[in-house]
Amino acid sequence: MWKDFTNWFNHKHSTVQKSFADIWPVDLHNHILPGVDDGLATLDDTLACLQKYVEWGVKSVICTPHISQDYYPNEVQRLKQVAETVQQAIEEANLPIHFSLAAEYLVDEWYYKLLEQNEVLCFGNDRFVLFENGWASPPQQLDQYLFLMQLKGYKPVLAHPERYHYYQNSPEQLMALKEKGCLFQLNLMSITGHYGKRAQQLAHKLLQLKHIDFIGSDLHRLAHLTTLEHVFDPATLDLLSQQPLLNSQLL
């Protein structure tokens, strides 16, 4: 009887893991590029994170360091140099995972200039661009930014819409962005309540409405790996499997 139970448990566990890998084969929002923003600090931490991704079945990681005028004025060339160092370490460690570079842009004046000059790091064949709003309030010219992104041939992806308090208070503003062609990227840790109850509630609402286009970790430190494991429960996986997610198109 114990052998039968063990076989059942192992099968169930492998099914959950396989389902999670199918739902989330690509992490397109994280801060694992070492030493460039408020994310992971060392190359060893980055490799430890990538090793865990491999164990979960994640096939590709698109790192998205912050780029903003006031807080993280990262130059693209510098980010590419760090990304090359990570790539070399991946090859030396023989990790079976694809690694590439994009960015998470704060919508500010510098970002507008980068857009005008076509100097924006994007990902995927459709040239997706991950951006975030300020925490106090959305940019007054957000519609103008969205229009320029699309005019330049990019597809705008709003990072973690569930976390902004002004959208929590007025979710209809998110629906207006959706109608203007803005895609939404949900933080997986929001589902667990990591960012608070209101973010968790809006996350579930957006999932119920099937308005989520991408899911990502937004991982900043190794401790977040433990939090992400709580997303593996069957109910959450079932909900995520019902979404029209585009992550797999990035492979």
Secondary structure, 3 states (H helix, E strand, C coil): CHHHHHHHHHHHHHHHHHHHHHHCCEECCECCCCCCCCCCCCHHHHHHHHHHHHHHCCCEEEECCEECCCCCCCCHHHHHHHHHHHHHHHHHHCCCCEEEECCEEECCHHHHHHHHCCCCCCECCCCEEEEECCCCCCCCCHHHHHHHHHHCCCEEEEECHHHCHHHHHCCHHHHHHHHCCCEEEEEHHHHCCCCCHHHHHHHHHHHHCCCCCEEECCECCCHHHHHHHHHHCHHHHHHHHCCCCCHHHHC
